[in-house]
Amino acid sequence: MSALDGLYQEVILDHSKRPIGKGELDSTDAALTASHHEFNPSCGDEIDLSIAVDPETGRIQQIAWDGQGCSISMASASILSQLVRDDALSIVEARERIDAFREMIQARGEGEPDEELLGDAVALQGVSKFVMRVKCAMLGWVALEADLTQVEAQRS
C-alpha cells in the first residue's frame, strides 16, 4: 500500500468513526428545508439526509444526516457534510461537487479528481474500482441531490 493509499484509508476510517453532520438539523426558522431517504438494496445501507437553505441567497445553512451501513457509506456522508458546511455551498456549487464526485466514483480509478473541488472526498476514489461499493459511496450524495431538487421547487 502506498503512503497516499494509507492516508486515504485513514481519512475514511476517521470519518466513519467520528462522523461529521450526523444528527438532526438545528432550528430552521426562515429557511427552506428538505429531507430525503436513500436506500441501497444490494447491501442494506440507508441514509436520511436533510438540509436547510437560505431562501434569499440559496446557500446551504445546515446539513444533517443519520443512517446505518458500511464504513464507506457513513464516511462518504460525513465527508459530504464537512464539505458542504465548511465551504457554505450554494445550490449550484453543491450540484457541481455532486457531479464531480459522481464522475470520480464512476471512473474506475482512471483520471485525476479535482482535489480543490472535492477535498477529502478524493479519499474515496479507490472505491470506484469496486463496482458493488460505488452505490455505497454515492448514497449521501444522491440524497443531497434529491434535497436540492426539493428546495429548488420551493424557491420557484
TACOR-V82841 format. One line per field, one symbol per residue. phi: phi as a letter, one per 40 degrees, with the letter a starting at -180 (. if undefined). A space follows every 10 residues. Layout:
phi=???
This chain:
phi=.ccccccccc cccccccbcc gcibccdbdg bcbaaabbbb ccbgcaabbb bbbccccgcc cabaaaiaic cccccccccd cccccccfcc dccccccccc cdcccbcfgc gbcccccbfc ccccdccccb dcbdcdccdc ccccdccccc cccccc
